[in-house]
Every structure is written in C-alpha cells, then in structure tokens.
Amino acid sequence: MLAVLLLAVIWGIVAYYRWVRQFPPGPFPWPIIGNLPQLAISQYPHKTIEAIGRPYGPVFTVFLPLPVIVITGYDEHKEALLGPKADNFSSRPDNPSDSLFMNVPNGGIIFSEGAEWTEQRTFTLQCLRLFGVGSRMMEAKILSSVQILFDHLDTLPSSNIDINWPLHLCVGNVVHEIYSANLFPHQQSQELKHYQDRIDLAMQMVRSRASVLIVQALPWTRHLPLIGKWGYHELRGIAEELIGYVEKQIEQSGDEPSFVNQYKQEMTRKGLSASFTYDNLVNTVTDLWLAGMETAATTIRWAIVLLTAHPDVQERLGDEMRRVAGDRMISIGDKAQMPYAQAVICEIHRMANVVTFNVFHKTYRDDRLGKHFIPAGSTVLPQISAVLASEELFENPDQFNPERFIKRTKEGGIELRKDRMEKVIAFSLGKRQCAGEALARME
C-alpha cells in the first residue's frame, strides 16, 4: 500500500513538471504551492516578482500556484497588446478580487470582456468626448477646479498644510461633474472624503498585499482564515461601501447633461437586449471613479514630492511657464511651446509608477510571444512597472531626470525625444489602454 502511494506521489510530481514545461520558463515552482513562499514574506510583491523572474528574460512564468505569465519587456508589451495579437491578449480572467467591484457579472469597463466590454468602452469614450475631454471646454472645467483649490489653500495656515485631500477633491470634482454634474465644496466634502479614504486603503492593499495576488490566482483561498480576510473580505467590504455610494450619487443626479443621463437615454434607446442596464451603469460609474480620481491625484502628489526634492528642475520649469504664459494660467494650447514641461510630466509618470500591478489579462486561444508558446486560457500580467523602471530603456531609472527625454538642436534649442517618451506606458497599451488617459493628461 505504501509503495502504491509512493508511486502515485512520484507520478503526480512528474506529471506536474511536465505540465509546467509548456509555459515560459521562470523561477522553480514547488508542487501545490508554486512560488507562493517567495511572495508570502514580501513587502513589495511586484518587486519580488520582477526580481525572481529577471534571469529568465522579458517573458516568464510564476506559479501562484496556478501559472501567471509575466511580461516585463517593452517590445513584448507591444507584441502582445498591439497589432494582430491584441484581441487574444485582451480578455480577462474570472478573479474574485476583481469581480468585487462588479454589481453585475462582466460589468463595467475595467474588469469585463467580450462584446459587453466593447459596447461599454465605446460608449464611455464617446461620452467623454461629448463632454469635452481633450477640448477647451474640459480645460475650462479643470482650470476652474484648480482655481477653487488655490483659493482654498489661501485660506489655510502658511505651514503644515496637508494637501492630500484638497488635491483629491480638485480632481474628484472634475470626475463628478462629468458623470453626475455635481460639485462638492470643501465645506461639504466629508462624506466624499470618507469614501476616498476607503479607496486609498483598497489601492494600498492591492499594491502591497501578496494575499490579494494569491486570491486572484487561486480563488478558493478566499475561504481560508487569514488569506481570505486580507486578500478578499476586507476588499469586499470596501467595494460594497463604494458601490452603495455610487448608487446614491446616481439617484441624486439631476437633469443637467452628465454621463449618468446619457447612459439612461441609451438604456431607453437600446432596451433590455443590450448591456445597458442600471447595474451596468453603477459598474461603469464606479470604474470611472476608481480610474479617474485615485490615479490622477496620486500622480499629482508625486509631482509635488519630486519637484520639491529637485529645486533645479522646479526652477527651470517655472522659467519656461513664465516665458510662455506670463501671469496667466497655463493652458493646453501652450503645450507645443513647453517641451521641458512635457519632459517633466513624462518623467513624473515614469517615476510615480502608480499602478504597481496591472490588471490581469487572459488569452482565449493558443499563441506565441517571442519564442514562447502561450496556451489558451493563460493568465497574463503585463507588468507596466517593470517597463517604467527598466535599466535597458532608461539609464539610472531610480533617478529623477527629465533631461532623458530632451535633446539639443543645432540652433541651441531643445526638442523632445519622442522615441523614449513612447516607452513610458503608464496608461498601458492597446485595447486595454486606460479609457481616461486623455482626461488624466489634461489634469
């Protein structure tokens, strides 16, 4: 009996490693637990994954304990997410942690896939353009929110100012005005602040907790006491709070032009046969808030930190702004005359590295990526943070250096190195590129 059991174990181990060999090479996985021990003790899981996979090149596999194919190279990102392979690499796996923010299965625009995702994303992009994203109409709304921020800061003491919430509210009011036509004065923003604090906590959990990755890769672990609590149930509580708040905002939205009202009109026009339902409206607005408020505000906070730490860059940026705009507010129309500002913003996006883990992708058919075979149904992680911190693409990537995106002209001026700037893929690439990128860049 013991011999039979031993043979069964040996056969299982051999079969396991034969199965492992079909995926791109990576750090050695143990049966059942894969590479989880290496991540369980990590304070920064994204850095650990990048470090243990580095010897295997820009495409490798980690087992959590199910296989996740990680892409860390810029060229491999382009191959997978742009061109003829983009459709195959743009599906989404069914992860419990992601579905927490869905009010209906396959809802919204971040975590959904297929025809429903295409329909929702197309409509959302059309609405953003309708409400002026990328135009002077939206610029006026952003500048108005910025002026309100400045006026509020002028009322505060001259030292020890916590700028975190005023910045979030400045960005948040732009997003709120788009989807519900509502604005929140600083004196009446405490409820919004509570929910933003909850989003901040959720984002911190996703960035730093290996347990969230484990639950995504192995859904049944959400039922385990510690992993389930830290990687699923705390996030679930936050998601339920946020969805409830979004439903309340939708109910309170008036008749003014807004994303909510445009969506309701589309619901009436298309009827029940389409993906335009009330639950999907809640999902999509939740996605807009998650993507449009947190990431933009965090990037601006990083800008303040980096410019404060580098007064020489701050001084040169100020000189360019005064030369171009004088005493007036900077506008989008000034962009072409401000190459140094564009280089600074690009370097801020690279250094801030706001999304330490991209949302998982999935393939629906067999494919190849470089020299590697990618089986159908594979979970794929396009690791944007690895591209932004790549020593091959950016010399001394840990240093804040806008000059890396500038070259001198024969006439003594400066021009942008767009070949390098295009490698700062902070908003991802291809079909899953951030839908709010145009708004975020304006802000």
For each residue, the residues with C-beta under 8 A, 3 or more apart:
1: 4 5
2: 5 6
3: 6 7
4: 1 7 8
5: 1 2 8 9
6: 2 3 9 10
7: 3 4 10 11
8: 4 5 11 12
9: 5 6 12 13
10: 6 7 13 14
11: 7 8 14 15
12: 8 9 15 16 31
13: 9 10 16 17 31
14: 10 11 17 18
15: 11 12 18 19
16: 12 13 19 20 31
17: 13 14 20 21
18: 14 15 21
19: 15 16 22
20: 16 17 23 29 61 63 67
21: 17 18
22: 19 373 375
23: 20 26 61 67 69 373 375 378
24: 56 59 60 61 69 369 372 373 374
25: 56 60 61
26: 23 29 35 52 53 56 60 61 62 63 70
27: 35 38 52 53 56 60 62
28:
29: 20 26 34 35 62 63 65
30: 33 34 35 37
31: 12 13 16
32: 65
33: 30 36 37 65
34: 29 30 62 63 64 65 66
35: 26 27 29 30 38 39 52 62 63 64 65
36: 33 39 40 63 64 65 210 214
37: 30 33 40 41
38: 27 35 41 42 48 52
39: 35 36 42 45 48 49 64 210 213 214
40: 36 37 210 214
41: 37 38
42: 38 39 45 47 48 210
43: 208
44: 47 48 208 356
45: 39 42 48 49 208 209 210 213 357
46: 49 50 207 356 357 383 385
47: 42 44 50 51
48: 38 39 42 44 45 51 52
49: 39 45 46 52 53 62 70 381 383
50: 46 47 53 54 70 72 383 385 386
51: 47 48 54
52: 26 27 35 38 48 49 62
53: 26 27 49 50 56 60 62 70 72
54: 50 51 72
55:
56: 24 25 26 27 53 59 60
57: 60 73
58: 71 72 73 75 76 370
59: 24 56 69 70 71 72 73 76 369 370 372
60: 24 25 26 27 53 56 57 69 70 72
61: 20 23 24 25 26 67 68 69 70
62: 26 27 29 34 35 49 52 53 67 68 70
63: 20 26 29 34 35 36 66 67 68
64: 34 35 36 39 68 213 214 216 217 218
65: 29 32 33 34 35 36 217 218
66: 34 63 217 218 379
67: 20 23 61 62 63 378 379
68: 61 62 63 64 217 360 379 380 381
69: 23 24 59 60 61 369 372 374 378 379 380 381
70: 26 49 50 53 59 60 61 62 380 381 383
71: 58 59 76 77 80 369 380 381 382 383
72: 50 53 54 58 59 60 76 383 386 387 390
73: 57 58 59 76 77 386 387 390
74: 77 78 387 390 393 423 425
75: 58 78 79
76: 58 59 71 72 73 79 80 369 370
77: 71 73 74 80 81 382 384 387 425 429
78: 74 75 81 82 83 429
79: 75 76 82 83 85 369 370
80: 71 76 77 85 86 89 361 369 380 382
81: 77 78 85 86 89 90 382 428 429 430 431 432
82: 78 79 86 429 430
83: 78 79 86
84:
85: 79 80 81 88 89 367 369
86: 80 81 82 83 89 90 430 431
87: 90 431
88: 85 91 363 364 365 367
89: 80 81 85 86 361 363 367 380 430
90: 81 86 87 113 361 430 431 432
91: 88 113 114 361 362 363 364
92: 95 98 111 112 113 117 359 360 361 362
93: 216 360 361 362 379
94: 99 219
95: 92 98 99 111 215 216 219 360
96: 99 100 215 216 219 222 232
97: 100 206 212 215 216 231 232 235
98: 92 95 101 102 110 111 216 359 360
99: 94 95 96 102 105 111
100: 96 97 232 235 236 239
101: 98 108 110 111 239 242 243 283 286 287 290
102: 98 99 105 106 107 108 111 112 283
103: 107 243 279 280 282 283 286
104: 107 277 279 280 283
105: 99 102
106: 102 112 113 114 116 117
107: 102 103 104 111 112 116 279 280 282 283 284
108: 101 102 111 112 120 280 283 284 286 287
109: 112 117 120 121 124 283 284 287 435
110: 98 101 287 290 291 359
111: 92 95 98 99 101 102 107 108 287 359
112: 92 102 106 107 108 109 116 117 120 283
113: 90 91 92 106 116 117 362
114: 91 106 117 118
115: 118 119 275
116: 106 107 112 113 119 120 275 280
117: 92 106 109 112 113 114 120 121
118: 114 115 121 122
119: 115 116 122 123 274 275 276
120: 108 109 112 116 117 123 124 275 280 284
121: 109 117 118 124 125 435
122: 118 119 125 126
123: 119 120 126 127 263 266 276
124: 109 120 121 127 128 259 284 288 435
125: 121 122 128 129 435
126: 122 123 129 130
127: 123 124 130 131 259 262 263
128: 124 125 131 133 178 435 436 438 439
129: 125 126 132 133 134
130: 126 127 262
131: 127 128 137 138 178 257 258 259
132: 129 135 136 137 138 139 141
133: 128 129 138 178 438 439 442
134: 129 138 438 439 442
135: 132 138 139
136: 132 139 140 331 332 333
137: 131 132 140 141
138: 131 132 133 134 135 141 142 439 442
139: 132 135 136 142 143 331 332 442
140: 136 137 143 144
141: 132 137 138 144 145 174 177
142: 138 139 145 146 174 442 443
143: 139 140 146 147 329 331
144: 140 141 147 148
145: 141 142 148 149 170 171 173 174
146: 142 143 149 150 170 329
147: 143 144 150 151 329
148: 144 145 151 152 170 173
149: 145 146 152 153 166 167 169 170
150: 146 147 153 154
151: 147 148 154 155
152: 148 149 155 156 166 186
153: 149 150 156 161 163 166
154: 150 151
155: 151 152
156: 152 153 161
157: 160 161
158: 161
159:
160: 157
161: 153 156 157 158
162: 165
163: 153 166 167 301 304
164: 167 168 301
165: 162 168 169 189 193 196
166: 149 152 153 163 169 170 186
167: 149 163 164 170 171 297 300 301
168: 164 165 171 172 193 196 293 297
169: 149 165 166 172 173 184 186 189 192 193
170: 145 146 148 149 166 167 173 174 297
171: 145 167 168 174 175 292 293 296 297 300 443
172: 168 169 175 176 184 192 196 293 297
173: 145 148 169 170 176 177 183 184
174: 141 142 145 170 171 177 178 292 439 443
175: 171 172 178 179 288 289 292 293 439
176: 172 173 179 180 182 183 184 249
177: 141 173 174 180 181 182 183 258
178: 128 131 133 174 175 258 259 288 439
179: 175 176 249 253 258 259 260 285 288 289
180: 176 177 249 250 252 253 258 259 260 285
181: 177 253 254 256 257 258 261
182: 176 177 249 252 253
183: 173 176 177
184: 169 172 173 176 188 189 192
185: 188 189
186: 152 166 169 189
187:
188: 184 185
189: 165 169 184 185 186 192 193
190: 193 194
191: 194 195 245
192: 169 172 184 189 195 196
193: 165 168 169 189 190 196 197
194: 190 191 197 198
195: 191 192 198 199 241 242 245
196: 165 168 172 192 193 199 200 293 294
197: 193 194 200 201
198: 194 195 201 202 238 241 242
199: 195 196 202 203 238 242 289 290 293 294
200: 196 197 203 204 294
201: 197 198 204 205 238
202: 198 199 205 206 235 238 239
203: 199 200 206 207 294
204: 200 201 207 208
205: 201 202 208 209 212 230 234 235
206: 97 202 203 209 212 235 357
207: 46 203 204 356 357
208: 43 44 45 204 205
209: 45 205 206 212 213 230 231
210: 36 39 40 42 45 213 214
211: 214 215 226 227 230 231 232
212: 97 205 206 209 215 216 230 231 232 235
213: 39 45 64 209 210 216 217 231 357
214: 36 39 40 64 210 211 217 218 221 227 231
215: 95 96 97 211 212 218 219 221 222 227 228 231 232
216: 64 93 95 96 97 98 212 213 219 360
217: 64 65 66 68 213 214 379
218: 64 65 66 214 215 221
219: 94 95 96 215 216 222
220: 223
221: 214 215 218 224 227 228 231
222: 96 215 219 227 228 231 232 233
223: 220 228
224: 221 227 228
225: 228 229
226: 211 229 230
227: 211 214 215 221 222 224 230 231 232
228: 215 221 222 223 224 225 231 232 233
229: 225 226 232 233 234
230: 205 209 211 212 226 227 234
231: 97 209 211 212 213 214 215 221 222 227 228 235
232: 96 97 100 211 212 215 222 227 228 229 235 236
233: 222 228 229 236 237
234: 205 229 230 237 238
235: 97 100 202 205 206 212 231 232 238 239
236: 100 232 233 239 240
237: 233 234 240 241
238: 198 199 201 202 234 235 241 242
239: 100 101 202 235 236 242 243
240: 236 237 243 244
241: 195 198 237 238 244 245
242: 101 195 198 199 238 239 245 246 286 289 290
243: 101 103 239 240 246 247 282 286
244: 240 241 247 248
245: 191 195 241 242 248 249
246: 242 243 249 250 282 285 286 289
247: 243 244 250 251 282
248: 244 245 251 252
249: 176 179 180 182 245 246 252 253 285
250: 180 246 247 253 260 281 282 285
251: 247 248
252: 180 182 248 249
253: 179 180 181 182 249 250 256 258 260 261
254: 181
255: 261
256: 181 253 261
257: 131 181 261 262
258: 131 177 178 179 180 181 253 261 262
259: 124 127 131 178 179 180 262 263 285 288
260: 179 180 250 253 263 264 281 285
261: 181 253 255 256 257 258 264 265
262: 127 130 257 258 259 265 266
263: 123 127 259 260 266 267 276 281 284
264: 260 261 267 268 281
265: 261 262 268 269
266: 123 262 263 269 270 274 276
267: 263 264 270 271 276 277 278 281
268: 264 265 271
269: 265 266
270: 266 267 273 274 276
271: 267 268 274
272: 277
273: 270
274: 119 266 270 271
275: 115 116 119 120 280
276: 119 123 263 266 267 270 280 281
277: 104 267 272 280 281
278: 267 281 282
279: 103 104 107 282 283
280: 103 104 107 108 116 120 275 276 277 283 284
281: 250 260 263 264 267 276 277 278 284 285
282: 103 107 243 246 247 250 278 279 285 286
283: 101 102 103 104 107 108 109 112 279 280 286 287
284: 107 108 109 120 124 263 280 281 287 288
285: 179 180 246 249 250 259 260 281 282 288 289
286: 101 103 108 242 243 246 282 283 289 290
287: 101 108 109 110 111 283 284 290 291
288: 124 175 178 179 259 284 285 291 292 436
289: 175 179 199 242 246 285 286 292 293
290: 101 110 199 242 286 287 293 294
291: 110 287 288 294 295 434 435 436
292: 171 174 175 288 289 295 296 436 439 440
293: 168 171 172 175 196 199 289 290 296 297
294: 196 199 200 203 290 291 297 298
295: 291 292 298 299 354 355 440
296: 171 292 293 299 300 436 439 440 443
297: 167 168 170 171 172 293 294 300 301
298: 294 295 301 302 352 354
299: 295 296 302 303 348 349 352 354 440
300: 167 171 296 297 303 304 443
301: 163 164 167 297 298 304 305
302: 298 299 305 306 348 351 352 354
303: 299 300 306 307 345 348 352
304: 163 300 301 307 308
305: 301 302 308 309
306: 302 303 309 310 313 347 348 351 352 400
307: 303 304 310 311 313 314 317 344
308: 304 305 311 314
309: 305 306 400
310: 306 307 313 314 400
311: 307 308 314 315
312: 315 316
313: 306 307 310 316 317 344 400 402
314: 307 308 310 311 317 318
315: 311 312 318 319
316: 312 313 319 320 340
317: 307 313 314 320 321 340 341 344
318: 314 315 321 322
319: 315 316 322 323
320: 316 317 323 324 338 340 341
321: 317 318 324 325 330 338 341
322: 318 319 325 326
323: 319 320
324: 320 321 330 334 337 338
325: 321 322 328 329 330 331 334
326: 322
327:
328: 325
329: 143 146 147 325
330: 321 324 325 334 338 341
331: 136 139 143 325 334
332: 136 139 335 442
333: 136
334: 324 325 330 331 337 338
335: 332 338 341 342
336:
337: 324 334
338: 320 321 324 330 334 335 341 342
339: 342 343 406 414 415 416
340: 316 317 320 343 344 402 406 414
341: 317 320 321 330 335 338 344 345
342: 335 338 339 345 346 405 416 421
343: 339 340 346 347 402 403 404 405 406 416 421
344: 307 313 317 340 341 347 348 402
345: 303 341 342 348 349
346: 342 343 349 350 402 405 421 424
347: 306 343 344 350 351 400 401 402 404 405
348: 299 302 303 306 344 345 351 352
349: 299 345 346 352 388 424 426
350: 346 347 353 388 394 397 424 426
351: 302 306 347 348 388 400
352: 298 299 302 303 306 348 349 426
353: 350 356 384 385 388 389 426
354: 295 298 299 302 426
355: 295 358 384 385 426
356: 44 46 207 353 385
357: 45 46 206 207 213 381 383 385
358: 355 361 381 382 383 384 428
359: 92 98 110 111 432
360: 68 92 93 95 98 216 379 380 381
361: 80 89 90 91 92 93 358 379 380 381 382 432
362: 91 92 93 113 377 378 379 380
363: 88 89 91 366 367 374 375 376 377 378 380
364: 88 91 376 377
365: 88 376
366: 363 373 374 375 376
367: 85 88 89 363 373 374 376
368: 371 372 373 374
369: 24 59 69 71 76 79 80 85 372 374
370: 58 59 76 79
371: 368
372: 24 59 69 368 369
373: 22 23 24 366 367 368
374: 24 69 363 366 367 368 369 378 380
375: 22 23 363 366 378
376: 363 364 365 366 367
377: 362 363 364
378: 23 67 69 362 363 374 375
379: 66 67 68 69 93 217 360 361 362
380: 68 69 70 71 80 89 360 361 362 363 374
381: 49 68 69 70 71 357 358 360 361
382: 71 77 80 81 358 361 428 429
383: 46 49 50 70 71 72 357 358 386 387
384: 77 353 355 358 387 388 425 426 428
385: 46 50 353 355 356 357 388 389
386: 50 72 73 383 389 390
387: 72 73 74 77 383 384 390 393 423 425
388: 349 350 351 353 384 385 394 397 424 425 426
389: 353 385 386 394 397 398
390: 72 73 74 386 387 393 394 397
391: 394 395 396 397
392:
393: 74 387 390 397 420 423
394: 350 388 389 390 391 397 404 420 423
395: 391 404
396: 391 399 401
397: 350 388 389 390 391 393 394
398: 389
399: 396
400: 306 309 310 313 347 351
401: 347 396 404
402: 313 340 343 344 346 347 405 406
403: 343 406
404: 343 347 394 395 401 417 420
405: 342 343 346 347 402 416 417 420 421
406: 339 340 343 402 403 414 415 416 417
407: 414 415 416 417
408: 412 413 414
409: 412 413 414 415
410:
411:
412: 408 409
413: 408 409
414: 339 340 406 407 408 409
415: 339 406 407 409
416: 339 342 343 405 406 407 421
417: 404 405 406 407 420 421
418: 421 422
419: 422 423
420: 393 394 404 405 417 423 424
421: 342 343 346 405 416 417 418 424
422: 418 419 425
423: 74 387 393 394 419 420
424: 346 349 350 388 420 421
425: 74 77 384 387 388 422 428 429
426: 349 350 352 353 354 355 384 388
427: 433 434 437 440
428: 81 358 382 384 425 432 433 434
429: 77 78 81 82 382 425 432 433
430: 81 82 86 89 90 433
431: 81 86 87 90
432: 81 90 359 361 428 429
433: 427 428 429 430 437
434: 291 427 428 437 440
435: 109 121 124 125 128 291
436: 128 288 291 292 296 439 440
437: 427 433 434 440 441
438: 128 133 134 441 442
439: 128 133 134 138 174 175 178 292 296 436 442 443
440: 292 295 296 299 427 434 436 437 443
441: 437 438
442: 133 134 138 139 142 332 438 439
443: 142 171 174 296 300 439 440
